[in-house]
Amino acid sequence: MAHFPLHHHLRQTYRFVAALAGLYLLVAGVIGVIQTAGAPFFDRSGGAWSLGLRVNPAGSWLLVLLGLLILAGAVIGGNVHHHLSMVVGWGVLGIAMFVLAAMQTDVNVVHASMINVIALTIVGLAALLAGLYGKTERA
C-alpha cells in the first residue's frame, strides 16, 4: 500500500482547494436545477447552461450530489476528508471518462459536452490531490 504523508504542512490549503471544487459543483448543480425545473429528468433537447457546464435535471442533481460529498469531506476534515476526497475524486474522474466515451451516443443521459468532461476532470483531480495530502494520525 502506498504511503500517504501524515500531517502535511499544506493539508489546510488542500482542504480549501477541495472545498472550492465542491462548492463549484454544488453551485453549478443548484443553478442547473433551478434552470431546468419542469423539464423531463433525462431531457437532451434543451440548451441549459450553468457556470459553463451543459446541464439537464439529471446532470444538475449529479453535480449537486458530487459537490455536497466533496464539500462535506472538506468541512469535516481529518481522515474523513482524506478518504472521502480520495473515493469521490476517483469517482468523478470515472464519471468524466464515462461521459467522454458516451458523449455522442444515446447513453449520454446527463446531456454533457466536452466542457463538462474537462471541468469534471479538473475537479476530480483537485479532490484527489487534496485527499492525498489530507491524512492525519490513524484513528
Secondary structure, DSSP 8 states (H G I E B T S, - for coil): -----SS-TTHHHHHHHHHHHHHHHHHHHHHHHHHTTTS-TT--S---EETTEE--HHHHHHHHHHHHHHHHHHHH-HHHHHHHHHHHHHHHHHHHHHHHHHTTSTT-TT---HHHHHHHHHHHHHHHHHHHT---S--
